[in-house]
């Protein structure tokens, strides 16, 4: 994998992470569970990027930590959003 290919995959994962964060936060109508599954499936590729492109390992760590430390408890504890809320 080249550095450019790794950056493309990292950009896609960042976009997916953003979509999931918006869904978990109640700011979009996307299915947060389905997005979470996609994030989980992408972790193997992130690990491969970190091994093959060591200069990208910090970005990989940031993406993994952003997903795994911030939101899992929030999704269970957040209060329900009003149905008529504007986004």
PyMOL Python script that loads the backbone (N, CA, C, O; Angstrom):
from pymol import cmd

cmd.read_pdbstr("""\
ATOM      1  N   UNK A   1       0.841  -1.161   0.000  1.00  0.00           N
ATOM      2  CA  UNK A   1       0.000   0.000   0.000  1.00  0.00           C
ATOM      3  C   UNK A   1       0.902   1.246   0.000  1.00  0.00           C
ATOM      4  O   UNK A   1       1.856   1.342   0.772  1.00  0.00           O
ATOM      5  N   UNK A   2       0.579   2.172  -0.868  1.00  0.00           N
ATOM      6  CA  UNK A   2       1.356   3.402  -0.923  1.00  0.00           C
ATOM      7  C   UNK A   2       0.820   4.411   0.095  1.00  0.00           C
ATOM      8  O   UNK A   2      -0.273   4.249   0.636  1.00  0.00           O
ATOM      9  N   UNK A   3       1.595   5.428   0.336  1.00  0.00           N
ATOM     10  CA  UNK A   3       1.183   6.477   1.267  1.00  0.00           C
ATOM     11  C   UNK A   3      -0.076   7.187   0.763  1.00  0.00           C
ATOM     12  O   UNK A   3      -0.939   7.561   1.557  1.00  0.00           O
ATOM     13  N   UNK A   4      -0.178   7.369  -0.538  1.00  0.00           N
ATOM     14  CA  UNK A   4      -1.366   8.015  -1.105  1.00  0.00           C
ATOM     15  C   UNK A   4      -2.608   7.149  -0.932  1.00  0.00           C
ATOM     16  O   UNK A   4      -3.678   7.658  -0.601  1.00  0.00           O
ATOM     17  N   UNK A   5      -2.473   5.846  -1.154  1.00  0.00           N
ATOM     18  CA  UNK A   5      -3.610   4.940  -0.952  1.00  0.00           C
ATOM     19  C   UNK A   5      -4.029   4.936   0.514  1.00  0.00           C
ATOM     20  O   UNK A   5      -5.220   4.918   0.826  1.00  0.00           O
ATOM     21  N   UNK A   6      -3.051   4.954   1.407  1.00  0.00           N
ATOM     22  CA  UNK A   6      -3.359   4.989   2.839  1.00  0.00           C
ATOM     23  C   UNK A   6      -4.117   6.258   3.191  1.00  0.00           C
ATOM     24  O   UNK A   6      -5.071   6.218   3.968  1.00  0.00           O
ATOM     25  N   UNK A   7      -3.702   7.374   2.629  1.00  0.00           N
ATOM     26  CA  UNK A   7      -4.380   8.641   2.923  1.00  0.00           C
ATOM     27  C   UNK A   7      -5.820   8.632   2.416  1.00  0.00           C
ATOM     28  O   UNK A   7      -6.707   9.189   3.064  1.00  0.00           O
ATOM     29  N   UNK A   8      -6.059   8.008   1.272  1.00  0.00           N
ATOM     30  CA  UNK A   8      -7.427   7.886   0.757  1.00  0.00           C
ATOM     31  C   UNK A   8      -8.283   7.085   1.737  1.00  0.00           C
ATOM     32  O   UNK A   8      -9.408   7.481   2.043  1.00  0.00           O
ATOM     33  N   UNK A   9      -7.763   5.975   2.224  1.00  0.00           N
ATOM     34  CA  UNK A   9      -8.512   5.145   3.174  1.00  0.00           C
ATOM     35  C   UNK A   9      -8.740   5.897   4.491  1.00  0.00           C
ATOM     36  O   UNK A   9      -9.821   5.813   5.074  1.00  0.00           O
ATOM     37  N   UNK A  10      -7.734   6.624   4.953  1.00  0.00           N
ATOM     38  CA  UNK A  10      -7.894   7.408   6.184  1.00  0.00           C
ATOM     39  C   UNK A  10      -8.959   8.485   6.009  1.00  0.00           C
ATOM     40  O   UNK A  10      -9.741   8.736   6.926  1.00  0.00           O
ATOM     41  N   UNK A  11      -8.996   9.111   4.868  1.00  0.00           N
ATOM     42  CA  UNK A  11     -10.006  10.144   4.603  1.00  0.00           C
ATOM     43  C   UNK A  11     -11.415   9.542   4.612  1.00  0.00           C
ATOM     44  O   UNK A  11     -12.348  10.136   5.153  1.00  0.00           O
ATOM     45  N   UNK A  12     -11.558   8.371   4.012  1.00  0.00           N
ATOM     46  CA  UNK A  12     -12.867   7.703   4.007  1.00  0.00           C
ATOM     47  C   UNK A  12     -13.278   7.317   5.426  1.00  0.00           C
ATOM     48  O   UNK A  12     -14.444   7.453   5.796  1.00  0.00           O
ATOM     49  N   UNK A  13     -12.323   6.838   6.215  1.00  0.00           N
ATOM     50  CA  UNK A  13     -12.630   6.447   7.594  1.00  0.00           C
ATOM     51  C   UNK A  13     -13.009   7.679   8.416  1.00  0.00           C
ATOM     52  O   UNK A  13     -13.923   7.617   9.239  1.00  0.00           O
ATOM     53  N   UNK A  14     -12.309   8.804   8.199  1.00  0.00           N
ATOM     54  CA  UNK A  14     -12.659  10.053   8.897  1.00  0.00           C
ATOM     55  C   UNK A  14     -14.084  10.474   8.579  1.00  0.00           C
ATOM     56  O   UNK A  14     -14.828  10.880   9.471  1.00  0.00           O
ATOM     57  N   UNK A  15     -14.466  10.380   7.312  1.00  0.00           N
ATOM     58  CA  UNK A  15     -15.825  10.744   6.904  1.00  0.00           C
ATOM     59  C   UNK A  15     -16.851   9.814   7.556  1.00  0.00           C
ATOM     60  O   UNK A  15     -17.907  10.263   8.003  1.00  0.00           O
ATOM     61  N   UNK A  16     -16.539   8.532   7.605  1.00  0.00           N
ATOM     62  CA  UNK A  16     -17.422   7.562   8.249  1.00  0.00           C
ATOM     63  C   UNK A  16     -17.537   7.850   9.743  1.00  0.00           C
ATOM     64  O   UNK A  16     -18.626   7.778  10.312  1.00  0.00           O
ATOM     65  N   UNK A  17     -16.417   8.174  10.372  1.00  0.00           N
ATOM     66  CA  UNK A  17     -16.417   8.519  11.793  1.00  0.00           C
ATOM     67  C   UNK A  17     -17.259   9.763  12.048  1.00  0.00           C
ATOM     68  O   UNK A  17     -17.990   9.825  13.037  1.00  0.00           O
ATOM     69  N   UNK A  18     -17.163  10.736  11.181  1.00  0.00           N
ATOM     70  CA  UNK A  18     -17.967  11.953  11.326  1.00  0.00           C
ATOM     71  C   UNK A  18     -19.449  11.636  11.183  1.00  0.00           C
ATOM     72  O   UNK A  18     -20.264  12.123  11.965  1.00  0.00           O
ATOM     73  N   UNK A  19     -19.805  10.821  10.189  1.00  0.00           N
ATOM     74  CA  UNK A  19     -21.210  10.442   9.992  1.00  0.00           C
ATOM     75  C   UNK A  19     -21.748   9.707  11.218  1.00  0.00           C
ATOM     76  O   UNK A  19     -22.875   9.951  11.648  1.00  0.00           O
ATOM     77  N   UNK A  20     -20.942   8.810  11.775  1.00  0.00           N
ATOM     78  CA  UNK A  20     -21.359   8.069  12.969  1.00  0.00           C
ATOM     79  C   UNK A  20     -21.528   9.001  14.163  1.00  0.00           C
ATOM     80  O   UNK A  20     -22.491   8.880  14.921  1.00  0.00           O
ATOM     81  N   UNK A  21     -20.588   9.930  14.330  1.00  0.00           N
ATOM     82  CA  UNK A  21     -20.657  10.883  15.434  1.00  0.00           C
ATOM     83  C   UNK A  21     -21.918  11.730  15.326  1.00  0.00           C
ATOM     84  O   UNK A  21     -22.584  11.979  16.330  1.00  0.00           O
ATOM     85  N   UNK A  22     -22.249  12.171  14.128  1.00  0.00           N
ATOM     86  CA  UNK A  22     -23.459  12.963  13.922  1.00  0.00           C
ATOM     87  C   UNK A  22     -24.708  12.129  14.235  1.00  0.00           C
ATOM     88  O   UNK A  22     -25.669  12.641  14.808  1.00  0.00           O
ATOM     89  N   UNK A  23     -24.691  10.859  13.863  1.00  0.00           N
ATOM     90  CA  UNK A  23     -25.839   9.988  14.142  1.00  0.00           C
ATOM     91  C   UNK A  23     -25.978   9.723  15.635  1.00  0.00           C
ATOM     92  O   UNK A  23     -27.084   9.774  16.172  1.00  0.00           O
ATOM     93  N   UNK A  24     -24.878   9.443  16.305  1.00  0.00           N
ATOM     94  CA  UNK A  24     -24.916   9.182  17.740  1.00  0.00           C
ATOM     95  C   UNK A  24     -25.363  10.425  18.496  1.00  0.00           C
ATOM     96  O   UNK A  24     -26.104  10.330  19.475  1.00  0.00           O
ATOM     97  N   UNK A  25     -24.919  11.573  18.048  1.00  0.00           N
ATOM     98  CA  UNK A  25     -25.288  12.826  18.699  1.00  0.00           C
ATOM     99  C   UNK A  25     -26.712  13.262  18.404  1.00  0.00           C
ATOM    100  O   UNK A  25     -27.198  14.224  19.000  1.00  0.00           O
ATOM    101  N   UNK A  26     -27.385  12.575  17.499  1.00  0.00           N
ATOM    102  CA  UNK A  26     -28.762  12.921  17.175  1.00  0.00           C
ATOM    103  C   UNK A  26     -28.877  14.023  16.141  1.00  0.00           C
ATOM    104  O   UNK A  26     -29.951  14.601  15.978  1.00  0.00           O
ATOM    105  N   UNK A  27     -27.805  14.325  15.444  1.00  0.00           N
ATOM    106  CA  UNK A  27     -27.820  15.398  14.467  1.00  0.00           C
ATOM    107  C   UNK A  27     -28.104  14.923  13.049  1.00  0.00           C
ATOM    108  O   UNK A  27     -28.241  15.740  12.139  1.00  0.00           O
ATOM    109  N   UNK A  28     -28.192  13.628  12.855  1.00  0.00           N
ATOM    110  CA  UNK A  28     -28.578  13.081  11.555  1.00  0.00           C
ATOM    111  C   UNK A  28     -29.482  11.875  11.797  1.00  0.00           C
ATOM    112  O   UNK A  28     -29.559  11.347  12.906  1.00  0.00           O
ATOM    113  N   UNK A  29     -30.148  11.462  10.755  1.00  0.00           N
ATOM    114  CA  UNK A  29     -31.078  10.340  10.865  1.00  0.00           C
ATOM    115  C   UNK A  29     -30.442   9.024  10.443  1.00  0.00           C
ATOM    116  O   UNK A  29     -31.136   8.017  10.300  1.00  0.00           O
ATOM    117  N   UNK A  30     -29.118   9.021  10.241  1.00  0.00           N
ATOM    118  CA  UNK A  30     -28.423   7.794   9.863  1.00  0.00           C
ATOM    119  C   UNK A  30     -28.501   6.772  10.992  1.00  0.00           C
ATOM    120  O   UNK A  30     -28.692   7.126  12.156  1.00  0.00           O
ATOM    121  N   UNK A  31     -28.353   5.517  10.634  1.00  0.00           N
ATOM    122  CA  UNK A  31     -28.375   4.420  11.601  1.00  0.00           C
ATOM    123  C   UNK A  31     -27.005   4.310  12.263  1.00  0.00           C
ATOM    124  O   UNK A  31     -26.051   3.833  11.648  1.00  0.00           O
ATOM    125  N   UNK A  32     -26.911   4.750  13.513  1.00  0.00           N
ATOM    126  CA  UNK A  32     -25.614   4.754  14.198  1.00  0.00           C
ATOM    127  C   UNK A  32     -25.069   3.338  14.391  1.00  0.00           C
ATOM    128  O   UNK A  32     -23.854   3.141  14.371  1.00  0.00           O
ATOM    129  N   UNK A  33     -25.934   2.366  14.576  1.00  0.00           N
ATOM    130  CA  UNK A  33     -25.466   0.987  14.748  1.00  0.00           C
ATOM    131  C   UNK A  33     -24.828   0.451  13.465  1.00  0.00           C
ATOM    132  O   UNK A  33     -23.789  -0.208  13.516  1.00  0.00           O
ATOM    133  N   UNK A  34     -25.442   0.730  12.328  1.00  0.00           N
ATOM    134  CA  UNK A  34     -24.888   0.279  11.049  1.00  0.00           C
ATOM    135  C   UNK A  34     -23.550   0.974  10.766  1.00  0.00           C
ATOM    136  O   UNK A  34     -22.612   0.351  10.269  1.00  0.00           O
ATOM    137  N   UNK A  35     -23.476   2.250  11.082  1.00  0.00           N
ATOM    138  CA  UNK A  35     -22.226   2.980  10.887  1.00  0.00           C
ATOM    139  C   UNK A  35     -21.141   2.443  11.814  1.00  0.00           C
ATOM    140  O   UNK A  35     -19.976   2.357  11.425  1.00  0.00           O
ATOM    141  N   UNK A  36     -21.521   2.080  13.040  1.00  0.00           N
ATOM    142  CA  UNK A  36     -20.553   1.524  13.986  1.00  0.00           C
ATOM    143  C   UNK A  36     -19.977   0.209  13.473  1.00  0.00           C
ATOM    144  O   UNK A  36     -18.783  -0.052  13.620  1.00  0.00           O
ATOM    145  N   UNK A  37     -20.821  -0.608  12.876  1.00  0.00           N
ATOM    146  CA  UNK A  37     -20.355  -1.873  12.299  1.00  0.00           C
ATOM    147  C   UNK A  37     -19.339  -1.594  11.193  1.00  0.00           C
ATOM    148  O   UNK A  37     -18.331  -2.292  11.090  1.00  0.00           O
ATOM    149  N   UNK A  38     -19.594  -0.591  10.374  1.00  0.00           N
ATOM    150  CA  UNK A  38     -18.645  -0.225   9.321  1.00  0.00           C
ATOM    151  C   UNK A  38     -17.330   0.256   9.919  1.00  0.00           C
ATOM    152  O   UNK A  38     -16.260  -0.057   9.397  1.00  0.00           O
ATOM    153  N   UNK A  39     -17.404   1.013  11.007  1.00  0.00           N
ATOM    154  CA  UNK A  39     -16.191   1.455  11.681  1.00  0.00           C
ATOM    155  C   UNK A  39     -15.397   0.261  12.202  1.00  0.00           C
ATOM    156  O   UNK A  39     -14.173   0.219  12.073  1.00  0.00           O
ATOM    157  N   UNK A  40     -16.087  -0.697  12.784  1.00  0.00           N
ATOM    158  CA  UNK A  40     -15.433  -1.905  13.292  1.00  0.00           C
ATOM    159  C   UNK A  40     -14.743  -2.661  12.160  1.00  0.00           C
ATOM    160  O   UNK A  40     -13.610  -3.120  12.310  1.00  0.00           O
ATOM    161  N   UNK A  41     -15.427  -2.784  11.040  1.00  0.00           N
ATOM    162  CA  UNK A  41     -14.855  -3.514   9.905  1.00  0.00           C
ATOM    163  C   UNK A  41     -13.632  -2.797   9.344  1.00  0.00           C
ATOM    164  O   UNK A  41     -12.729  -3.441   8.810  1.00  0.00           O
ATOM    165  N   UNK A  42     -13.594  -1.480   9.460  1.00  0.00           N
ATOM    166  CA  UNK A  42     -12.476  -0.712   8.936  1.00  0.00           C
ATOM    167  C   UNK A  42     -11.232  -0.744   9.802  1.00  0.00           C
ATOM    168  O   UNK A  42     -10.167  -0.302   9.371  1.00  0.00           O
ATOM    169  N   UNK A  43     -11.351  -1.260  11.019  1.00  0.00           N
ATOM    170  CA  UNK A  43     -10.196  -1.268  11.919  1.00  0.00           C
ATOM    171  C   UNK A  43      -9.061  -2.160  11.422  1.00  0.00           C
ATOM    172  O   UNK A  43      -7.891  -1.850  11.652  1.00  0.00           O
ATOM    173  N   UNK A  44      -9.382  -3.242  10.756  1.00  0.00           N
ATOM    174  CA  UNK A  44      -8.319  -4.108  10.227  1.00  0.00           C
ATOM    175  C   UNK A  44      -7.483  -3.358   9.192  1.00  0.00           C
ATOM    176  O   UNK A  44      -6.259  -3.484   9.157  1.00  0.00           O
ATOM    177  N   UNK A  45      -8.152  -2.586   8.361  1.00  0.00           N
ATOM    178  CA  UNK A  45      -7.433  -1.801   7.365  1.00  0.00           C
ATOM    179  C   UNK A  45      -6.598  -0.716   8.044  1.00  0.00           C
ATOM    180  O   UNK A  45      -5.484  -0.429   7.606  1.00  0.00           O
ATOM    181  N   UNK A  46      -7.124  -0.114   9.103  1.00  0.00           N
ATOM    182  CA  UNK A  46      -6.349   0.880   9.845  1.00  0.00           C
ATOM    183  C   UNK A  46      -5.070   0.254  10.415  1.00  0.00           C
ATOM    184  O   UNK A  46      -3.999   0.860  10.373  1.00  0.00           O
ATOM    185  N   UNK A  47      -5.199  -0.949  10.941  1.00  0.00           N
ATOM    186  CA  UNK A  47      -4.021  -1.635  11.480  1.00  0.00           C
ATOM    187  C   UNK A  47      -3.003  -1.914  10.378  1.00  0.00           C
ATOM    188  O   UNK A  47      -1.798  -1.773  10.588  1.00  0.00           O
ATOM    189  N   UNK A  48      -3.484  -2.303   9.223  1.00  0.00           N
ATOM    190  CA  UNK A  48      -2.602  -2.560   8.091  1.00  0.00           C
ATOM    191  C   UNK A  48      -1.888  -1.270   7.677  1.00  0.00           C
ATOM    192  O   UNK A  48      -0.693  -1.290   7.382  1.00  0.00           O
ATOM    193  N   UNK A  49      -2.612  -0.154   7.655  1.00  0.00           N
ATOM    194  CA  UNK A  49      -2.012   1.129   7.301  1.00  0.00           C
ATOM    195  C   UNK A  49      -0.917   1.491   8.292  1.00  0.00           C
ATOM    196  O   UNK A  49       0.158   1.939   7.896  1.00  0.00           O
ATOM    197  N   UNK A  50      -1.184   1.300   9.576  1.00  0.00           N
ATOM    198  CA  UNK A  50      -0.185   1.635  10.599  1.00  0.00           C
ATOM    199  C   UNK A  50       1.083   0.801  10.432  1.00  0.00           C
ATOM    200  O   UNK A  50       2.184   1.295  10.673  1.00  0.00           O
ATOM    201  N   UNK A  51       0.938  -0.441  10.028  1.00  0.00           N
ATOM    202  CA  UNK A  51       2.106  -1.305   9.836  1.00  0.00           C
ATOM    203  C   UNK A  51       2.879  -0.971   8.562  1.00  0.00           C
ATOM    204  O   UNK A  51       4.110  -0.945   8.561  1.00  0.00           O
ATOM    205  N   UNK A  52       2.149  -0.717   7.488  1.00  0.00           N
ATOM    206  CA  UNK A  52       2.798  -0.508   6.199  1.00  0.00           C
ATOM    207  C   UNK A  52       3.259   0.933   5.981  1.00  0.00           C
ATOM    208  O   UNK A  52       4.180   1.184   5.204  1.00  0.00           O
ATOM    209  N   UNK A  53       2.622   1.866   6.660  1.00  0.00           N
ATOM    210  CA  UNK A  53       2.971   3.283   6.513  1.00  0.00           C
ATOM    211  C   UNK A  53       3.155   3.877   7.908  1.00  0.00           C
ATOM    212  O   UNK A  53       2.255   4.548   8.412  1.00  0.00           O
ATOM    213  N   UNK A  54       4.287   3.644   8.532  1.00  0.00           N
ATOM    214  CA  UNK A  54       4.493   4.108   9.911  1.00  0.00           C
ATOM    215  C   UNK A  54       4.287   5.603  10.101  1.00  0.00           C
ATOM    216  O   UNK A  54       3.948   6.044  11.200  1.00  0.00           O
ATOM    217  N   UNK A  55       4.484   6.385   9.052  1.00  0.00           N
ATOM    218  CA  UNK A  55       4.263   7.829   9.174  1.00  0.00           C
ATOM    219  C   UNK A  55       2.783   8.173   9.362  1.00  0.00           C
ATOM    220  O   UNK A  55       2.454   9.297   9.741  1.00  0.00           O
ATOM    221  N   UNK A  56       1.897   7.224   9.103  1.00  0.00           N
ATOM    222  CA  UNK A  56       0.457   7.422   9.277  1.00  0.00           C
ATOM    223  C   UNK A  56      -0.049   6.852  10.601  1.00  0.00           C
ATOM    224  O   UNK A  56      -1.243   6.940  10.888  1.00  0.00           O
ATOM    225  N   UNK A  57       0.831   6.273  11.407  1.00  0.00           N
ATOM    226  CA  UNK A  57       0.385   5.595  12.626  1.00  0.00           C
ATOM    227  C   UNK A  57      -0.273   6.557  13.624  1.00  0.00           C
ATOM    228  O   UNK A  57      -1.200   6.161  14.332  1.00  0.00           O
ATOM    229  N   UNK A  58       0.184   7.797  13.692  1.00  0.00           N
ATOM    230  CA  UNK A  58      -0.454   8.765  14.593  1.00  0.00           C
ATOM    231  C   UNK A  58      -1.897   9.021  14.162  1.00  0.00           C
ATOM    232  O   UNK A  58      -2.797   9.065  15.001  1.00  0.00           O
ATOM    233  N   UNK A  59      -2.120   9.190  12.859  1.00  0.00           N
ATOM    234  CA  UNK A  59      -3.481   9.392  12.353  1.00  0.00           C
ATOM    235  C   UNK A  59      -4.361   8.194  12.657  1.00  0.00           C
ATOM    236  O   UNK A  59      -5.525   8.346  13.027  1.00  0.00           O
ATOM    237  N   UNK A  60      -3.800   7.000  12.500  1.00  0.00           N
ATOM    238  CA  UNK A  60      -4.551   5.780  12.803  1.00  0.00           C
ATOM    239  C   UNK A  60      -4.923   5.745  14.282  1.00  0.00           C
ATOM    240  O   UNK A  60      -6.067   5.451  14.628  1.00  0.00           O
ATOM    241  N   UNK A  61      -3.972   6.040  15.146  1.00  0.00           N
ATOM    242  CA  UNK A  61      -4.246   6.053  16.590  1.00  0.00           C
ATOM    243  C   UNK A  61      -5.340   7.059  16.941  1.00  0.00           C
ATOM    244  O   UNK A  61      -6.227   6.768  17.743  1.00  0.00           O
ATOM    245  N   UNK A  62      -5.270   8.229  16.344  1.00  0.00           N
ATOM    246  CA  UNK A  62      -6.280   9.260  16.617  1.00  0.00           C
ATOM    247  C   UNK A  62      -7.670   8.805  16.193  1.00  0.00           C
ATOM    248  O   UNK A  62      -8.643   9.034  16.911  1.00  0.00           O
ATOM    249  N   UNK A  63      -7.771   8.167  15.043  1.00  0.00           N
ATOM    250  CA  UNK A  63      -9.070   7.701  14.565  1.00  0.00           C
ATOM    251  C   UNK A  63      -9.626   6.602  15.460  1.00  0.00           C
ATOM    252  O   UNK A  63     -10.809   6.613  15.800  1.00  0.00           O
ATOM    253  N   UNK A  64      -8.785   5.663  15.836  1.00  0.00           N
ATOM    254  CA  UNK A  64      -9.252   4.573  16.695  1.00  0.00           C
ATOM    255  C   UNK A  64      -9.671   5.120  18.059  1.00  0.00           C
ATOM    256  O   UNK A  64     -10.720   4.741  18.580  1.00  0.00           O
ATOM    257  N   UNK A  65      -8.871   5.996  18.633  1.00  0.00           N
ATOM    258  CA  UNK A  65      -9.201   6.551  19.942  1.00  0.00           C
ATOM    259  C   UNK A  65     -10.433   7.443  19.892  1.00  0.00           C
ATOM    260  O   UNK A  65     -11.204   7.477  20.851  1.00  0.00           O
ATOM    261  N   UNK A  66     -10.630   8.153  18.812  1.00  0.00           N
ATOM    262  CA  UNK A  66     -11.817   9.002  18.680  1.00  0.00           C
ATOM    263  C   UNK A  66     -13.091   8.177  18.724  1.00  0.00           C
ATOM    264  O   UNK A  66     -14.105   8.615  19.267  1.00  0.00           O
ATOM    265  N   UNK A  67     -13.038   7.018  18.166  1.00  0.00           N
ATOM    266  CA  UNK A  67     -14.222   6.159  18.139  1.00  0.00           C
ATOM    267  C   UNK A  67     -14.391   5.388  19.434  1.00  0.00           C
ATOM    268  O   UNK A  67     -15.501   5.280  19.955  1.00  0.00           O
ATOM    269  N   UNK A  68     -13.316   4.863  19.948  1.00  0.00           N
ATOM    270  CA  UNK A  68     -13.460   3.915  21.042  1.00  0.00           C
ATOM    271  C   UNK A  68     -13.564   4.560  22.421  1.00  0.00           C
ATOM    272  O   UNK A  68     -14.100   3.931  23.334  1.00  0.00           O
ATOM    273  N   UNK A  69     -13.085   5.762  22.610  1.00  0.00           N
ATOM    274  CA  UNK A  69     -13.096   6.345  23.946  1.00  0.00           C
ATOM    275  C   UNK A  69     -14.195   7.357  24.180  1.00  0.00           C
ATOM    276  O   UNK A  69     -14.618   7.544  25.321  1.00  0.00           O
ATOM    277  N   UNK A  70     -14.664   8.006  23.154  1.00  0.00           N
ATOM    278  CA  UNK A  70     -15.576   9.125  23.352  1.00  0.00           C
ATOM    279  C   UNK A  70     -17.038   8.728  23.374  1.00  0.00           C
ATOM    280  O   UNK A  70     -17.765   9.136  24.279  1.00  0.00           O
ATOM    281  N   UNK A  71     -17.491   7.945  22.406  1.00  0.00           N
ATOM    282  CA  UNK A  71     -18.913   7.816  22.178  1.00  0.00           C
ATOM    283  C   UNK A  71     -19.627   6.567  22.684  1.00  0.00           C
ATOM    284  O   UNK A  71     -20.834   6.655  22.911  1.00  0.00           O
ATOM    285  N   UNK A  72     -19.002   5.429  22.877  1.00  0.00           N
ATOM    286  CA  UNK A  72     -19.805   4.248  23.217  1.00  0.00           C
ATOM    287  C   UNK A  72     -20.726   4.440  24.420  1.00  0.00           C
ATOM    288  O   UNK A  72     -21.877   4.006  24.372  1.00  0.00           O
ATOM    289  N   UNK A  73     -20.267   5.064  25.480  1.00  0.00           N
ATOM    290  CA  UNK A  73     -21.140   5.303  26.629  1.00  0.00           C
ATOM    291  C   UNK A  73     -22.173   6.366  26.354  1.00  0.00           C
ATOM    292  O   UNK A  73     -23.289   6.300  26.870  1.00  0.00           O
ATOM    293  N   UNK A  74     -21.817   7.346  25.548  1.00  0.00           N
ATOM    294  CA  UNK A  74     -22.733   8.427  25.230  1.00  0.00           C
ATOM    295  C   UNK A  74     -23.983   7.908  24.534  1.00  0.00           C
ATOM    296  O   UNK A  74     -25.088   8.364  24.828  1.00  0.00           O
ATOM    297  N   UNK A  75     -23.824   6.969  23.625  1.00  0.00           N
ATOM    298  CA  UNK A  75     -24.960   6.430  22.881  1.00  0.00           C
ATOM    299  C   UNK A  75     -25.965   5.789  23.831  1.00  0.00           C
ATOM    300  O   UNK A  75     -27.171   5.883  23.605  1.00  0.00           O
ATOM    301  N   UNK A  76     -25.486   5.139  24.890  1.00  0.00           N
ATOM    302  CA  UNK A  76     -26.386   4.487  25.839  1.00  0.00           C
ATOM    303  C   UNK A  76     -27.030   5.480  26.797  1.00  0.00           C
ATOM    304  O   UNK A  76     -28.142   5.246  27.269  1.00  0.00           O
ATOM    305  N   UNK A  77     -26.350   6.585  27.091  1.00  0.00           N
ATOM    306  CA  UNK A  77     -26.804   7.506  28.121  1.00  0.00           C
ATOM    307  C   UNK A  77     -27.522   8.758  27.611  1.00  0.00           C
ATOM    308  O   UNK A  77     -28.105   9.497  28.404  1.00  0.00           O
ATOM    309  N   UNK A  78     -27.488   9.001  26.316  1.00  0.00           N
ATOM    310  CA  UNK A  78     -28.074  10.255  25.833  1.00  0.00           C
ATOM    311  C   UNK A  78     -29.590  10.248  25.989  1.00  0.00           C
ATOM    312  O   UNK A  78     -30.237   9.203  25.917  1.00  0.00           O
ATOM    313  N   UNK A  79     -30.129  11.420  26.200  1.00  0.00           N
ATOM    314  CA  UNK A  79     -31.576  11.541  26.337  1.00  0.00           C
ATOM    315  C   UNK A  79     -32.201  11.523  24.952  1.00  0.00           C
ATOM    316  O   UNK A  79     -31.566  11.928  23.979  1.00  0.00           O
ATOM    317  N   UNK A  80     -33.442  11.056  24.854  1.00  0.00           N
ATOM    318  CA  UNK A  80     -34.092  11.018  23.542  1.00  0.00           C
ATOM    319  C   UNK A  80     -34.255  12.419  22.956  1.00  0.00           C
ATOM    320  O   UNK A  80     -34.542  13.369  23.685  1.00  0.00           O
ATOM    321  N   UNK A  81     -34.074  12.546  21.664  1.00  0.00           N
ATOM    322  CA  UNK A  81     -34.234  13.820  20.989  1.00  0.00           C
ATOM    323  C   UNK A  81     -35.696  14.019  20.604  1.00  0.00           C
ATOM    324  O   UNK A  81     -36.358  13.054  20.222  1.00  0.00           O
ATOM    325  N   UNK A  82     -36.216  15.235  20.692  1.00  0.00           N
ATOM    326  CA  UNK A  82     -37.597  15.489  20.273  1.00  0.00           C
ATOM    327  C   UNK A  82     -37.767  15.174  18.782  1.00  0.00           C
ATOM    328  O   UNK A  82     -36.873  15.431  17.976  1.00  0.00           O
ATOM    329  N   UNK A  83     -38.906  14.624  18.438  1.00  0.00           N
ATOM    330  CA  UNK A  83     -39.154  14.232  17.048  1.00  0.00           C
ATOM    331  C   UNK A  83     -39.240  15.447  16.122  1.00  0.00           C
ATOM    332  O   UNK A  83     -38.924  15.335  14.937  1.00  0.00           O
ATOM    333  N   UNK A  84     -39.656  16.585  16.630  1.00  0.00           N
ATOM    334  CA  UNK A  84     -39.858  17.750  15.772  1.00  0.00           C
ATOM    335  C   UNK A  84     -38.628  18.656  15.696  1.00  0.00           C
ATOM    336  O   UNK A  84     -38.693  19.746  15.126  1.00  0.00           O
ATOM    337  N   UNK A  85     -37.520  18.213  16.262  1.00  0.00           N
ATOM    338  CA  UNK A  85     -36.312  19.031  16.322  1.00  0.00           C
ATOM    339  C   UNK A  85     -35.745  19.298  14.930  1.00  0.00           C
ATOM    340  O   UNK A  85     -35.653  18.389  14.105  1.00  0.00           O
ATOM    341  N   UNK A  86     -35.368  20.547  14.676  1.00  0.00           N
ATOM    342  CA  UNK A  86     -34.722  20.905  13.411  1.00  0.00           C
ATOM    343  C   UNK A  86     -33.242  20.594  13.483  1.00  0.00           C
ATOM    344  O   UNK A  86     -32.610  20.851  14.508  1.00  0.00           O
ATOM    345  N   UNK A  87     -32.663  20.037  12.403  1.00  0.00           N
ATOM    346  CA  UNK A  87     -31.223  19.756  12.393  1.00  0.00           C
ATOM    347  C   UNK A  87     -30.534  20.614  11.385  1.00  0.00           C
ATOM    348  O   UNK A  87     -29.316  20.524  11.227  1.00  0.00           O
TER     349      UNK A  87
END
""", "prot")
cmd.dss("prot")
cmd.show_as("cartoon", "prot")
cmd.util.cbc("prot")
cmd.orient("prot")
